[in-house]
Amino acid sequence: MKNNKTKRAISKFSKRNTHKRNSKEKAKAELMRAAFETGVGTDSLKLKYALDLGRGGRIGNKARRDETIARGVFSSSKSGFGFVSLTEGYEKDIFIPEDKTGGAIDGDLVEIIYHIYNDRFGEEKTEGRVRKIVEYGRKTVIGTLVRDSFGFRSKKRSFARYTVIADDSKVMMRPIVSDVMGAKEGDKVEVLLDRTSSYPIYASVVRNFGDSYSKEANYEAILADCEIPVDFSQKELAEAEFFASLPISDEGRVRLERDVIFTIDGAGAKDLDDAVSLKRLPKGAWQLGVHIADVSHYVKERTHLDRAVMARGTSVYFTDKVVPMLPPSLSNGACSLNPGEEKYALSAIINLSPNGDILLVKIIPTVIKSRVRGVYEEVNRIFNGEADSSLKAKYKEVMPTLSKMHELYLVLKERSEKRGALELDVSEAEIILDSDDCPCEIIKRERGDAEKLIEQFMLCANEAVAAFLTSKKIPCVYRVHENPPPEKLSEFLSFAHNLGFDTAMISREKADSKDFSNLLAAAEKRGILAPVSYSMLRSMSKAKYSEQKNSHFGLGIECYCHFTSPIRRLSDLATHRIIHKVLLDGKRPETYSGYARRAAAAATEGELRALSAERRIENLYKVIYMDRFVGEEFDAIINSVTSFGFFAELENTCEGLVPISELPGMFIFDEKNLTLRSRETVFRLGDRVRVRLEEADVIRGKLRFSVV
């Protein structure tokens, strides 16, 4: 009874004061009045009074505005609460408390009722609750099968109940497994969810990957969870074999037999899709040839292969495996620009001024023959003056061209720097495997001039082709990278300012990549390039594909596309097809506008899946490697600070969480300055720390550290 009276008192109190900002004395007087009118003692209201005064004297239901009904996609957190990204209307995500999720899980389309309010600092906040689940986003869950404590055992019989702990930490619920299909406790399984009830959720095993501590089981589970298509159908394989077996024909093509054309790639690469050539022109100009495997000749429209490519979007690369976009008969065979073999190519012939500006572009179908299968490590040794007799013999035919190419590389590099292209210091790992294909060493990958040379040549070709197609009003699958969102930009600039950088002249509405490039240069001089790079990266939008022309912020280029990797990227293959059909065959441009739009969407989706799978499998290999070092200490750098701890990166690029619970004392997260602060200690982005490895969780692919 007293509880009900208290609620009525608070309700009456709130209705009178929702939109008022009162002094503490006036608020207390209003509170007493409400207490006496409802017949409840004032002591029972003290807690409510204190909480409501915490809103700066504005008493009531969080000063909420009108409630709104909307739909959006639910995204859960590891802590149980979630957010809903609305399909239309309010731009910010809506916060959903843990007890108001309505049984929704990550990826569900939900209908919510929400309100907007101002917190005690006057900042706009949101809160809502799930009214109903409109469409289930997740039909299966992948995780580890465990025995539940709710089973029972007696003298006559026993019953074991199983649940699944999901690999995805966002999936908090643990479905009860009604049918284990022969799976054992500790197996990595995929279960089909029965969503007819919100709680408990039942499930049945549909796939068993094996022991959850096995590398292979986790590898296959990650591919399945990321929805990466692995196998090709018999029709797709047969189609690829047929087109790969057709003889090379000169019809409609230019033979470039006299040009010194060759490839430079990684030692283990099998899908060689780009080759280069270079000539000097009068008055110091250059003619760069970028010759790309003509995959569109083999992958015809509306075929089984075409549909397979659209479904995959990209090849997926791991330490010791590749899930190709094309069957091996094409990716490693007919399309790969192997040395000494005649191959179909689409060649971009680009005339450049002495300072690297693009003067003229021609795109022609060709037949080429690569002179040498160049390898990055070998070419770097040549550039560094370390070539032995065997290397000199291998590269004898292309050595003069290599020398010219290095000159042009330096010109293009300077041009990139002048336009503000960003050189972020983000570590990449090189994972070395032993004879059993298990990680035995992890080092930071180093890039030499050979890798950077090919990168600059490919950037030049991509920019030239995009500008050429745009000038001809021919559809294109553009690679766009929008400016940082103003809110994230402002946060990053505040962070940079607090580090002592001068950001006064940088617009907080629309940054210029040159401003970011200058900040990186200043950070490098101060020895804090890595943390500034990480923070800058988090402030930026994600690059994507689009049929609409837009600039590429990170490269400082107004118009850009991907043209140079059609063996492994749908976007490049789509652009090649449009060039063939519109530019070379004379089809109407608008005929392929819809195709460009569909290809851009499929390429973006495929890229996101691939990046997720590549990151998770790399983390798996890192955890397997680091498991032998549990209990040992390491030097690390803080590369991310959050409300629940900070992430520390070791010299070998392995990264793990130092939970706030592992830190000595009481720490408060300062979001604006990206610090965790106690009375005695501050942990900042970029700080060097000594850590101890406490856990290597193979199942989740995560490391946990503590501070020494």
C-alpha positions in Angstrom: 0.0 0.0 0.0 2.8 2.4 1.0 4.5 1.6 -2.3 1.4 2.7 -4.3 1.1 5.9 -2.3 4.8 6.6 -3.0 4.2 6.2 -6.7 1.1 8.4 -6.6 3.1 11.1 -4.8 6.0 11.0 -7.3 3.5 11.0 -10.2 1.7 14.1 -8.8 5.1 15.7 -8.0 6.3 15.0 -11.6 3.2 16.3 -13.4 3.5 19.7 -11.6 7.2 20.0 -12.2 8.2 18.2 -15.4 9.1 21.3 -17.4 10.3 23.4 -14.5 13.9 24.0 -13.4 13.6 24.6 -9.7 15.9 25.5 -6.9 16.6 22.7 -4.4 14.5 24.5 -1.8 11.5 24.9 -4.1 11.9 21.3 -5.3 11.9 20.1 -1.7 8.8 22.1 -0.9 6.9 20.7 -3.9 8.0 17.2 -2.8 6.7 17.7 0.7 3.4 19.0 -0.6 3.0 15.9 -2.8 3.8 13.6 0.1 1.2 15.1 2.4 -1.5 15.2 -0.3 -1.1 11.5 -0.9 -0.8 10.5 2.8 2.7 9.0 2.5 5.6 9.9 4.8 8.3 12.1 3.4 11.1 9.7 4.3 10.1 7.2 1.6 10.5 10.0 -0.9 14.0 11.0 -0.1 15.7 8.7 -2.5 13.4 9.8 -5.4 14.0 13.4 -4.4 17.8 13.0 -4.5 17.6 11.2 -7.9 15.3 13.8 -9.4 17.4 16.7 -8.1 20.4 15.1 -9.9 18.7 16.3 -13.1 19.6 19.8 -12.3 16.3 20.7 -10.5 14.2 19.8 -13.5 11.9 17.3 -11.7 9.9 14.5 -13.3 10.1 11.8 -16.0 13.4 12.9 -17.4 11.8 16.0 -18.9 10.6 13.8 -21.6 9.0 15.0 -24.8 6.1 13.3 -26.6 6.6 9.6 -27.1 7.0 8.3 -30.6 6.4 4.9 -32.2 8.9 3.9 -34.8 10.7 0.9 -36.4 14.3 0.0 -36.6 17.0 -2.6 -36.3 17.9 -3.7 -32.8 21.6 -4.0 -31.9 22.5 -5.5 -28.6 25.5 -4.9 -26.3 27.5 -7.3 -24.2 25.9 -5.8 -21.1 22.4 -6.7 -22.1 21.0 -3.3 -23.1 20.7 -2.3 -26.8 20.2 0.4 -29.3 17.7 0.7 -32.2 18.8 2.4 -35.5 15.6 3.8 -36.9 14.7 3.1 -40.6 13.5 6.7 -40.9 12.9 9.8 -38.8 15.2 10.5 -35.8 18.8 10.1 -36.8 20.4 9.1 -33.5 20.2 5.5 -32.2 17.6 4.9 -29.5 18.8 3.5 -26.2 16.9 0.4 -25.0 17.4 -0.6 -21.3 18.1 -4.3 -20.6 14.6 -4.9 -19.1 12.8 -3.3 -22.1 14.3 -5.3 -25.0 11.1 -7.4 -25.3 13.1 -10.5 -26.1 14.7 -8.9 -29.2 18.2 -10.1 -30.2 20.9 -8.5 -32.3 19.7 -7.9 -35.9 15.9 -8.1 -35.2 13.6 -5.5 -36.9 11.5 -4.1 -34.0 8.8 -1.6 -33.3 9.6 0.6 -30.4 8.1 3.5 -28.5 10.6 6.1 -27.5 11.0 9.6 -26.1 13.7 12.2 -26.1 14.9 14.1 -23.0 17.7 16.3 -21.8 20.1 15.0 -19.2 21.4 17.0 -16.3 24.1 18.5 -18.5 21.4 19.6 -21.0 22.5 17.1 -23.6 19.8 15.4 -25.7 19.3 11.7 -24.8 16.9 9.0 -25.9 15.2 6.0 -24.3 12.7 3.5 -25.5 11.2 0.0 -25.2 10.5 -2.7 -27.7 6.7 -3.1 -28.4 7.0 -6.0 -30.7 9.5 -7.9 -33.0 8.4 -7.2 -36.6 10.9 -9.5 -38.3 13.5 -11.9 -36.9 17.0 -10.9 -38.1 18.8 -14.0 -36.8 17.6 -17.5 -37.5 20.7 -19.4 -36.2 23.4 -18.9 -33.6 26.9 -20.3 -33.6 28.6 -21.1 -30.3 29.8 -23.7 -27.8 27.5 -26.4 -26.5 27.5 -26.5 -22.7 25.7 -28.5 -20.0 23.1 -26.5 -18.1 22.9 -26.7 -14.4 19.1 -27.2 -14.6 19.4 -30.8 -15.6 18.7 -33.5 -13.0 20.1 -36.9 -11.9 18.4 -39.7 -9.8 19.2 -43.3 -9.1 17.0 -44.5 -12.0 17.8 -42.0 -14.7 19.4 -38.6 -15.4 18.5 -35.7 -17.7 21.1 -33.3 -19.0 20.0 -29.9 -20.4 22.2 -28.1 -22.8 22.5 -24.5 -23.9 24.7 -22.6 -26.3 27.1 -19.8 -25.4 27.2 -17.7 -28.5 30.5 -16.7 -30.1 29.0 -13.3 -30.8 29.2 -11.5 -27.5 26.2 -9.3 -28.5 24.0 -12.4 -28.3 23.4 -12.5 -24.6 20.6 -15.1 -24.5 21.5 -18.8 -24.1 19.0 -20.9 -26.1 18.0 -24.2 -24.6 19.0 -27.0 -27.0 16.1 -29.5 -27.4 18.0 -31.7 -29.8 21.8 -32.0 -29.8 21.9 -34.3 -32.8 24.9 -36.2 -31.4 26.9 -33.2 -30.5 29.0 -33.4 -27.3 29.6 -30.8 -24.5 32.3 -28.4 -25.7 31.5 -28.8 -29.4 31.2 -25.8 -31.6 27.7 -25.9 -33.1 25.2 -24.0 -35.1 21.7 -24.1 -33.8 18.4 -23.2 -35.4 16.3 -20.9 -33.1 12.7 -21.4 -32.3 11.5 -17.8 -31.8 7.8 -18.7 -31.1 8.4 -17.6 -27.5 10.6 -14.7 -26.4 11.8 -16.5 -23.2 13.1 -19.1 -23.0 14.2 -19.6 -26.6 14.6 -23.2 -27.7 16.9 -24.4 -30.4 18.1 -27.5 -32.2 21.6 -28.4 -33.5 21.8 -28.2 -37.3 25.6 -28.3 -37.7 28.5 -29.6 -35.6 31.9 -28.1 -36.4 33.8 -30.2 -33.8 35.8 -29.4 -30.7 35.5 -25.7 -29.9 39.2 -25.5 -29.1 40.1 -26.8 -32.5 41.5 -24.3 -35.0 39.7 -25.9 -37.9 36.3 -26.0 -36.1 36.6 -22.3 -35.2 37.7 -21.4 -38.8 34.7 -23.2 -40.3 32.4 -21.7 -37.7 33.6 -18.1 -38.4 33.0 -18.6 -42.2 29.5 -19.9 -41.5 28.7 -17.1 -39.0 29.9 -14.4 -41.5 27.8 -16.1 -44.2 30.9 -16.6 -46.5 30.0 -18.9 -49.4 32.8 -21.5 -49.6 31.9 -24.1 -52.2 30.9 -23.6 -55.9 28.1 -25.5 -57.4 28.7 -28.1 -60.2 27.1 -25.7 -62.7 29.4 -22.9 -61.7 32.5 -25.0 -61.8 31.5 -26.5 -65.2 30.9 -23.0 -66.6 34.3 -21.8 -65.4 36.1 -24.8 -66.9 34.4 -24.3 -70.2 35.3 -20.6 -70.6 38.8 -21.2 -69.2 39.4 -23.8 -71.9 38.7 -21.5 -74.9 41.8 -20.5 -76.9 43.1 -16.9 -76.9 41.9 -14.9 -79.9 43.2 -11.5 -81.2 39.7 -10.4 -82.4 38.9 -6.9 -81.2 42.2 -6.7 -79.2 45.6 -5.0 -79.4 48.6 -7.2 -79.0 51.3 -5.6 -76.7 54.1 -8.0 -77.5 56.8 -5.4 -77.7 55.9 -3.7 -74.3 58.0 -4.7 -71.3 55.1 -5.9 -69.1 55.5 -7.8 -65.8 53.8 -8.4 -62.5 55.0 -7.6 -58.9 53.1 -9.4 -56.1 53.5 -11.3 -52.9 55.4 -14.6 -53.0 52.4 -16.7 -52.2 49.9 -15.0 -54.5 48.3 -17.2 -57.1 45.7 -14.8 -58.5 47.8 -12.3 -60.4 45.4 -9.7 -61.8 47.6 -6.7 -62.4 50.7 -6.1 -64.5 52.6 -2.9 -65.3 54.7 -1.2 -68.0 56.3 2.2 -68.3 57.7 4.4 -71.1 59.4 7.8 -71.0 57.8 10.4 -73.3 59.3 13.7 -74.6 59.7 16.6 -72.3 59.9 14.5 -69.1 56.4 13.0 -69.4 55.5 9.4 -68.7 53.3 6.7 -70.1 52.2 4.3 -67.5 50.5 1.0 -68.6 48.3 -0.8 -66.0 47.2 -4.1 -67.5 44.4 -5.8 -65.7 43.1 -9.4 -66.2 40.0 -9.2 -68.4 37.8 -11.3 -66.1 34.6 -9.9 -67.7 35.5 -11.8 -70.9 35.0 -15.0 -68.9 32.2 -14.1 -66.5 29.2 -13.4 -68.8 26.0 -11.7 -67.9 23.1 -13.7 -66.5 25.2 -16.9 -66.1 25.6 -19.1 -63.0 29.1 -17.6 -62.6 27.7 -14.1 -62.7 25.2 -14.9 -60.0 27.9 -16.5 -57.9 30.1 -13.5 -58.1 27.2 -11.2 -57.2 26.5 -13.4 -54.1 30.2 -13.4 -52.9 31.2 -9.8 -53.7 34.9 -10.5 -53.0 37.6 -13.1 -52.3 38.4 -13.6 -48.6 42.1 -13.9 -47.6 43.4 -15.6 -44.5 46.9 -16.6 -43.4 47.0 -20.0 -45.0 43.7 -20.1 -47.0 41.7 -18.2 -49.6 38.0 -18.3 -50.3 38.0 -17.1 -53.9 35.3 -15.1 -55.6 35.9 -17.1 -58.8 36.6 -20.9 -59.2 40.3 -21.8 -59.3 40.3 -22.6 -63.0 39.7 -18.9 -63.6 41.3 -17.2 -60.5 44.5 -19.1 -60.5 44.3 -20.3 -64.2 42.9 -18.5 -67.2 42.6 -15.1 -65.6 45.9 -15.0 -63.7 48.7 -13.1 -65.5 51.3 -15.8 -65.2 54.7 -15.2 -66.8 55.2 -16.4 -70.3 51.5 -17.0 -71.0 49.2 -15.1 -73.3 46.3 -13.5 -71.4 43.4 -11.3 -72.1 43.7 -7.9 -70.4 41.9 -4.6 -70.1 44.8 -2.0 -70.3 44.7 1.5 -69.0 47.3 3.6 -70.9 47.9 6.8 -68.9 50.0 9.7 -70.0 51.4 11.7 -67.0 53.1 15.0 -66.8 56.6 15.2 -65.2 55.0 15.9 -61.8 52.5 13.0 -62.1 49.3 14.8 -63.2 47.0 12.8 -65.4 47.0 14.1 -69.0 45.4 11.4 -71.2 43.7 8.1 -70.6 43.0 5.3 -73.0 41.3 2.0 -72.1 41.8 -0.8 -74.6 41.2 -4.6 -74.7 44.6 -6.3 -75.2 46.5 -9.5 -75.3 49.6 -9.4 -73.1 52.4 -11.7 -72.0 54.1 -11.0 -68.7 57.9 -11.1 -68.9 58.6 -11.8 -65.2 56.7 -12.9 -62.1 58.1 -10.3 -59.8 58.0 -10.7 -56.0 57.9 -7.8 -53.5 60.7 -9.0 -51.3 63.0 -9.5 -54.4 62.2 -6.1 -55.9 62.9 -4.5 -52.6 66.3 -6.1 -52.5 67.0 -4.7 -56.0 65.8 -1.2 -54.9 68.1 -1.4 -51.8 71.1 -2.5 -53.9 71.1 -6.0 -52.4 70.5 -8.1 -55.5 72.6 -11.1 -55.9 73.5 -12.8 -59.2 70.4 -15.0 -59.3 68.1 -12.0 -58.8 69.9 -10.0 -61.5 69.5 -12.8 -63.9 65.8 -13.2 -63.2 65.1 -9.5 -63.6 67.6 -8.8 -66.4 64.9 -8.1 -69.0 63.0 -5.6 -66.8 65.8 -4.0 -64.7 65.9 -0.7 -66.7 62.1 -0.4 -66.5 62.2 -1.1 -62.7 64.6 1.8 -62.3 62.3 4.2 -64.2 59.3 2.9 -62.2 61.0 3.8 -59.0 61.5 7.3 -60.3 57.8 7.6 -61.2 56.8 6.1 -57.8 58.6 8.9 -56.0 56.8 11.5 -58.2 53.4 9.9 -57.5 54.1 9.6 -53.8 54.9 13.3 -53.6 51.7 14.1 -55.5 49.7 12.1 -53.1 51.2 13.8 -50.1 50.5 17.3 -51.6 46.8 16.5 -52.1 46.5 15.3 -48.5 46.3 11.5 -48.8 46.4 10.0 -45.4 49.2 7.7 -44.3 47.7 6.1 -41.1 50.1 4.1 -38.9 47.9 1.1 -38.4 49.8 -2.2 -37.7 49.3 -5.2 -39.9 50.3 -8.7 -38.7 52.3 -11.3 -40.5 51.5 -14.7 -39.0 54.1 -17.4 -39.6 52.9 -21.0 -39.5 54.8 -24.2 -38.6 54.7 -27.5 -40.5 51.4 -28.3 -38.8 49.8 -25.0 -40.0 49.8 -23.6 -36.4 51.0 -20.1 -35.7 54.6 -20.2 -34.4 55.5 -16.5 -34.8 53.7 -13.2 -35.3 55.6 -10.1 -36.4 54.6 -6.6 -37.6 54.3 -6.6 -41.4 56.8 -4.3 -43.1 56.1 -2.6 -46.4 59.0 -1.6 -48.7 59.1 0.5 -51.8 58.0 -2.3 -54.1 54.7 -2.6 -52.3 54.2 1.1 -52.2 55.2 1.4 -55.9 52.5 -1.0 -57.0 50.0 0.7 -54.6 50.7 4.2 -56.2 50.4 2.8 -59.8 47.1 1.1 -58.9 45.8 4.3 -57.3 46.8 6.3 -60.4 44.9 3.8 -62.6 41.8 3.8 -60.5 41.7 7.6 -60.4 42.3 7.9 -64.1 39.6 5.4 -65.0 37.0 6.9 -62.7 37.7 10.4 -64.1 37.6 9.1 -67.7 34.2 7.3 -67.2 32.7 10.3 -65.4 33.8 12.6 -68.2 32.1 10.3 -70.8 28.9 10.0 -68.5 29.4 6.2 -68.4 28.1 4.4 -65.3 30.7 3.3 -62.8 31.0 1.6 -59.5 32.7 4.3 -57.5 34.7 3.9 -54.3 33.6 6.7 -52.0 34.8 7.7 -48.6 32.7 10.5 -47.2 33.9 13.2 -44.9 34.0 12.4 -41.2 30.5 13.0 -39.6 30.6 16.4 -37.8 30.0 14.8 -34.3 32.9 12.3 -34.6 35.0 15.0 -36.3 34.4 17.3 -33.3 35.3 14.6 -30.8 38.6 13.8 -32.6 39.6 17.5 -32.9 38.9 17.9 -29.1 41.1 14.9 -28.5 43.9 16.3 -30.7 43.6 19.7 -29.0 43.9 18.1 -25.6 47.1 16.5 -26.8 48.5 19.9 -27.6 47.9 20.1 -31.3 46.7 23.4 -32.9 43.2 22.6 -34.3 41.8 26.1 -34.2 41.8 26.6 -38.0 40.2 23.2 -38.8 36.5 23.3 -39.5 34.4 21.1 -37.2 31.7 20.8 -39.8 33.8 19.6 -42.8 37.5 18.8 -42.5 40.0 18.7 -45.4 42.2 15.6 -45.7 45.2 18.0 -45.8 44.4 19.1 -42.3 44.4 15.4 -41.1 47.6 14.8 -43.0 49.3 17.7 -41.3 48.1 16.4 -37.9 49.6 13.0 -38.7 52.9 14.6 -39.7 53.0 16.6 -36.4 52.1 13.4 -34.4 55.0 11.5 -36.0 57.5 14.2 -35.0 56.3 13.9 -31.4 56.4 10.1 -31.4 52.7 9.6 -31.0 51.7 8.7 -34.5 50.0 5.4 -33.6 47.5 6.6 -31.1 46.6 9.7 -33.2 46.1 7.3 -36.2 43.8 5.0 -34.2 41.7 7.9 -33.0 41.6 9.5 -36.4 40.5 6.2 -38.0 37.6 5.9 -35.5 36.4 9.4 -36.4 36.2 8.7 -40.1 33.3 7.2 -42.2 33.7 3.8 -43.6 34.5 3.6 -47.3 31.9 1.9 -49.5 30.8 1.4 -53.1 28.2 3.5 -54.8 26.9 4.2 -58.3 26.8 7.9 -57.3 30.0 9.9 -57.8 31.5 11.2 -54.5 34.9 12.1 -53.2 37.3 9.8 -51.4 38.4 11.7 -48.2 41.2 9.4 -47.2 42.9 9.7 -50.6 42.1 13.3 -51.2 40.6 12.5 -54.6 37.4 13.9 -56.0 36.6 10.9 -58.2 37.7 7.3 -57.6 36.9 3.7 -58.4 38.3 0.2 -58.2 39.5 -1.1 -61.5 42.6 -3.1 -60.8 41.5 -6.3 -59.0 38.6 -8.0 -60.9 39.7 -11.5 -60.0 39.0 -10.8 -56.3 36.5 -7.9 -56.3 33.0 -7.6 -57.8 33.3 -3.8 -58.0 36.2 -4.0 -60.4 34.6 -6.7 -62.5 31.4 -4.7 -62.8 33.3 -1.6 -63.9 35.2 -3.8 -66.5 31.8 -5.1 -67.8 30.4 -1.6 -68.1 33.5 -0.5 -70.0 33.1 -3.4 -72.5 29.4 -3.0 -73.0 29.1 0.8 -73.2 32.6 2.2 -74.2 33.6 -0.6 -76.5 30.3 -2.2 -77.7 28.3 1.0 -77.9 25.5 0.1 -75.6 23.4 2.9 -74.1 24.9 4.1 -70.8 21.5 4.1 -68.9 21.2 0.4 -69.7 23.8 -0.3 -67.1 22.9 2.3 -64.4 20.8 -0.3 -62.5 23.5 -2.9 -62.8 26.1 -0.4 -61.3 23.7 0.2 -58.4 23.1 -3.5 -57.7 26.9 -4.3 -58.0 27.8 -1.5 -55.6 25.4 -2.7 -53.0 26.5 -6.3 -53.3 30.2 -5.4 -53.3 29.8 -3.3 -50.1 27.9 -6.1 -48.4 30.5 -8.7 -49.5 33.3 -6.5 -48.3 31.8 -6.1 -44.8 31.4 -9.9 -44.5 34.9 -10.5 -45.7 36.5 -7.9 -43.3 34.6 -9.4 -40.4 35.7 -13.0 -41.2 39.3 -11.9 -41.9 39.5 -10.0 -38.6 38.0 -12.8 -36.5 40.2 -15.5 -38.0 43.3 -13.4 -37.6 42.3 -12.9 -33.9 41.8 -16.7 -33.6 45.4 -17.3 -34.9 46.8 -14.7 -32.6 45.0 -16.2 -29.5 46.2 -19.7 -30.4 49.8 -18.3 -30.6 49.5 -16.2 -27.4 48.0 -19.1 -25.3 51.6 -20.4 -24.6 52.5 -17.0 -23.0 49.7 -16.8 -20.3 51.2 -15.4 -17.1 54.0 -13.6 -18.9 54.6 -9.8 -19.0 54.8 -7.6 -22.1 55.3 -4.0 -23.1 52.2 -2.6 -24.8 50.6 0.7 -26.0 47.1 1.7 -25.3 45.2 2.0 -28.6 41.7 2.3 -27.4 40.0 3.6 -24.1 36.4 2.7 -23.2 34.1 2.9 -20.2 34.8 -0.8 -19.5 38.6 -0.7 -19.7 41.3 -0.1 -22.3 42.8 -2.2 -25.2 46.5 -2.7 -25.2 48.5 -3.7 -28.3 51.8 -5.6 -28.1 54.7 -5.0 -30.4 53.7 -8.1 -32.4 50.2 -6.5 -33.1 48.3 -8.8 -30.7 45.7 -6.9 -28.8 43.7 -7.5 -25.7 41.4 -5.9 -23.1 42.5 -4.7 -19.7 39.1 -4.7 -18.0 38.4 -1.8 -15.6 37.8 -4.4 -12.9 41.5 -5.4 -13.2 42.7 -1.8 -12.5 43.7 -0.9 -9.0 41.3 1.7 -7.5 38.2 3.5 -8.8 38.5 4.7 -12.3 36.2 7.1 -14.2 35.9 7.2 -18.0 36.4 10.6 -19.6 34.9 10.3 -23.0 36.0 13.6 -24.4 39.7 13.1 -23.5 39.6 9.3 -24.0 41.1 8.6 -20.6 40.4 6.4 -17.5 41.2 8.5 -14.4 41.5 7.7 -10.7 42.9 10.0 -8.0 46.4 8.7 -8.5 46.6 7.4 -12.1 45.5 8.3 -15.6 45.4 5.9 -18.6 45.5 7.7 -21.9 45.3 6.7 -25.6 48.9 6.2 -26.6 50.4 5.5 -23.2 52.9 2.8 -22.9 52.1 0.2 -20.2 53.4 -3.0 -18.8 50.8 -5.8 -18.9 50.5 -9.4 -17.9 48.5 -11.9 -20.1 45.8 -13.4 -17.9 43.7 -15.3 -20.4 43.8 -16.4 -24.1 40.2 -17.3 -25.0 40.4 -19.5 -28.1 36.6 -19.9 -28.3 35.9 -16.1 -28.4 39.2 -15.2 -30.0 40.1 -12.7 -27.3 43.0 -11.9 -25.0 42.7 -10.5 -21.5 45.5 -8.5 -19.8 46.1 -6.9 -16.4 48.4 -4.0 -15.6 51.6 -4.9 -13.9 
